[in-house]
Amino acid sequence: MVAVLREPPPLAWEASRGVTAVLRRQRPTCLERAVVLQRWLASQGRYHDVVLGVTGPSAGFRAHAWVDGVEAEPAPFQELHRLPAPVGAGAPGPPS
């Protein structure tokens, strides 16, 4: 099964408060939250990668995802992988 994330509706930037409120209420995983935020930001012309990080085995294995440049990088996590911003596929191009 492949997950498909629909394009966000065309809304003004001020609607971002509503987006964050829905995310708080839905209680998504950090990865779900980061991907939804990334897609929302891309629809607004702001392009950020989602970063996947892990802790070292000595600290007990944990994983976390966040939006680079939007959310603070959690201190104990080391970057493992990046999901590039969705330029194309319906998202407007990067500002020139």
C-alpha positions in Angstrom: 0.0 0.0 0.0 1.3 3.4 -0.9 0.3 6.5 1.1 -0.8 9.4 -1.0 -0.8 12.9 0.5 -3.3 15.2 -1.3 -2.4 18.8 -2.2 -3.3 21.3 0.5 -6.1 23.6 -0.5 -5.2 27.1 -1.6 -5.3 29.1 1.6 -3.7 32.3 2.9 -0.5 32.0 4.9 -2.5 33.0 8.0 -4.2 29.6 7.8 -1.0 28.1 9.2 -2.4 28.6 12.7 -5.2 26.3 11.7 -2.9 23.7 10.3 -0.8 23.6 13.5 -4.0 23.4 15.6 -5.3 20.4 13.6 -1.9 18.7 14.0 -2.0 19.2 17.8 -5.5 17.8 18.0 -4.9 14.8 15.7 -1.8 13.8 17.7 0.2 12.4 14.7 3.5 10.7 14.9 6.5 13.0 14.5 7.0 11.7 10.9 3.3 12.3 10.0 3.5 15.8 11.5 6.8 16.6 9.7 5.5 15.4 6.3 2.2 17.3 6.6 4.0 20.5 7.6 6.5 20.1 4.8 3.7 19.7 2.2 1.9 22.7 3.7 5.0 24.9 3.6 5.7 23.8 0.0 2.2 24.9 -1.0 3.0 28.3 0.5 6.3 28.5 -1.6 8.6 27.6 1.4 10.7 24.6 0.8 12.2 22.6 3.7 13.5 19.0 4.0 12.2 16.5 6.5 15.1 15.2 8.6 15.0 11.7 10.1 17.4 11.2 13.0 18.3 8.5 15.5 20.0 8.3 18.9 23.1 6.2 19.4 22.7 2.7 20.8 24.4 3.7 24.1 21.5 6.2 24.7 18.9 3.6 23.8 17.7 3.6 20.3 15.1 6.3 19.4 14.1 7.9 16.2 12.6 11.3 15.4 11.5 13.4 12.4 11.4 17.2 12.1 11.2 19.9 9.4 14.7 21.4 8.8 14.8 25.2 9.4 11.3 25.3 10.9 11.5 23.1 14.0 14.6 23.1 16.2 16.8 20.1 15.8 16.4 17.9 18.8 19.8 17.6 20.6 20.3 13.9 21.1 19.4 12.9 17.5 21.9 12.4 14.7 20.7 13.0 11.1 20.2 9.7 9.3 18.2 10.7 6.2 16.5 13.7 4.5 13.3 13.7 2.6 13.6 16.6 0.1 11.0 19.2 -0.2 8.3 18.3 -2.8 9.1 20.6 -5.6 6.9 19.7 -8.5 4.0 17.3 -8.2 1.6 20.2 -8.0 3.7 22.3 -5.6 4.7 25.7 -6.9 8.4 26.1 -7.9 11.0 27.6 -5.6 11.1 31.3 -5.4 13.6 32.8 -7.8 
